[in-house]
Amino acid sequence: MIAGRRTKWAVLAVWVVLLAALGPLAGKLGEVEENDAASWLPAGAESTQVVELQERFRADETMLAVIVYERSGGVTPADQAKARSDTAAFAKLPGAQQPQGPFPSRDGKALQTLVPLTDVDVVKAVDDARDLAKRGPPGLDAHVTGPAGGGADMFKVFETLDGFLLLAAGSVVIILLLFIYRSPLLWFVPVLSAVFALGLAQSVVYLLAKHAGLTVNGQSAGILTVLVFGVATDYALLLVARYREELHRHHDRHEAMAYALHRAGPAIVASAATVAVGLLCLLAADLNSTAGLGPVAAAGVVTALASMTTLLPALLVIFGRWIFWPLVPRHDEKYLKPEAYESEHGVWSRIARLVSASPRVIWAVTAVGLVAMTLGLTSLKADGLSDAGQFVDKPDSIVGAEVAARHFPAGSGSPAVVIAKASAAPQVATAVTGTRGIAELGEPVTVGGLVQYEATLRDSADSKAAQHTIDRLRTAVHAVPGADAKVGGTTATTLDINRAADRDNKVIIPIVLAVVFLILVALLRALVAPLLMMATVVLSFLASLGASALIFQHVFGFEGTDSGFPLLAFIFLVALGVDYNIFLMHRVREESQHLGTRRGVIRGLTVTGGVITSAGVVLAATFAALATLPLVSLAEMGFVVAFGVLLDTIIVRSLLLPALSYDLGRRIWAPSRLAKPTTTPHSDQAKVLDPVG
């Protein structure tokens, strides 16, 4: 139906109607993004409960902007007058509530003003505040920091993220397809199909966020863009390669596409199912941000699959053979013999012969090399990033935080928030002030039987010492009888995020391994081959993570990674790594039914090596676009996925897995019938008749 003479036009029409109806929703995805840390937490987290209780104490949700002024020689009367004038002006900022200050530092070298901002337009309010504050006397430095300043700097990155990634991923795919296809025309069809897939995926995600409560943030939206382009192009490369192969064997292009879909379709569908189901396992995460990424990315994979198995084939048969110009595949009966097509893959034919000549040496050497790379895991610091560590460069909010920490209590801009029953207010206040690490306690605010305190921390709000203070503070206030006290705030939120991420790592990774393994068993109808595939991919993941940890620390100088980084790296590298192994082993199984397993391994590696390697390079290049972003978490994710995909494509899928499969022979298909001895000329037992088999 997809490749039919008339139905191909119906397929194209359906896609045009879909994009016309849903396309406008794709542009609204940014409207439903939630990039504040509190929205990422599960409802049961203590800091989340505090956020909900705080709504009773204020009409509007606010973020605190901290304006700090510094003069190394000591502030002057003119500086103080400037700060007082600014305080009056800050009250007129968009969404500003009553400013407080300016407050002088004890050393006389700095001033600090606090401006609560509603979420009407935090970015504009912070930009206006910076513009006002920096118009001071010569020698007076001014910065805007605090939750609002940091949030505005983060929002600015996310505002430009989608457009940059779309341009970067699209450009990378076009350049690589021009090189791979050596055609000035053919690249257009896969890229157009990928754009259709991305538009549909963004529309679906918008609807899920708007009406089903799906949590979407800038990180997941950015990953969606590169994932769709990378995965869609991978599927296109596999299908186009098989279509080209069938065009040599068939006069009619519609018939050739039907055969290509029949042969390549199961592997592509199994690959997409593996990746999508693996991603959906993230729904079991406690972190809303992690749980939300699962459906977001899965929607991208499913729409990429739909586009590349319906729209792409329809477009290819609509355009005809000439779309391959100048290397137009012509029908020739010599290609009815597999050896004729195999001879066109010279490089991979030689690699396959190398694998068959010394399989045990190859898998032993590559396995040892990968194990050695895992030693870098000792350098992995996956316990969260400080505010400064989240940015590749140093924006104004980070500079301002460093200035504030030099002259004021380090946690003054991000206090701990304690909410308890008003009847226990005196006892709670005593417990808070008696907690080590608390610098001072603000005045109580009472509403509806509840009391709220803001406690200034001695240490920087993003430090480990501050998190330890939060633990001590929670222990102290929880012990107050009848208070039902809860502790929240910026530091508490970060602490709860790290602990939820640690739980997610322990729970979700085993689930993903089990689910992916079951899918491989169903696809290959065997147990040994899926075990080999899973073992090699997990080893590749650990090696990639170890090598990346060393590079992050010693080359890029990053302070560590997000606490959720190992889980997300695992999901993408294992799912995408199994992807390429599926493409290889599905073809090996197909060939093994006619040639025997060892000959099937050689044939499968020979004819799929070029296209799978090309697919890996494309996917790695699209994820590498993330590595150019100013956010450390996205740069690290882009690097580790790009590095891991290349490692898996070049080493695991090209050498390690084929060598293991060749060495084990038909036993990899146990317990299916392919594992049983046969007397065919090309079986694994007939070594006299066929040395390779």
Secondary structure, DSSP 8 states (H G I E B T S, - for coil): -TT-TTHHHHHHHHHHHHHHHHHHHHTTGGGGB--SGGGGS-TTSHHHHHHHHHGGG-SS-EEEEEEEEE-TT---HHHHHHHHHHHHHHTTSTTB---EEEEE-TTSSEEEEEEEEETTSHHHHHHHHHHHHTS-STT-EEEEEHHHHHHHHHHHHHHHHHHHHHHHHHHHHHHHHHHHH--TTTTHHHHHHHHHHHHHHHHHHHHHHHHS---B-HHHHHHHHHHHHHHHHHHHHHHHHHHHHHHTT-S-HHHHHHHHHHHHHHHHHHHHHHHHHHHHGGGG-SSHHHHHHHHHHHHHHHHHHHIIIIIHHHHHHHH-GGGGTTS-----GGGGSHHHHHTT-HHHHHHHHHHHHSHHHHHHHHHHHHHHHGGGGGG---S---TGGGBSS--HHHHHHHHHHHHS-TEEEEEEEEEEEGGGHHHHHHHHHTSTTEEEE---EEETTEEEEEEEESS-TTSHHHHHHHHHHHHHHHTSTT---EEEEHHHHHHHHHHHHHHHHHHHHHHHHHHHHHHHHHHHT-SHHHHHHHHHHHHHHHHHHHHHHHHIIIII------TTHHHHHHHHHHHHHHHHHHHHHHHHHHHHHHH-HHHHHHHHHHHHHHHHHHHHHHHHHHHHGGGGSSBHHHHHHHHHHHHHHHHIIIIIIIIIHHHHHHHHGGGGGTTSGGGS---STTSTT-TTT-S--
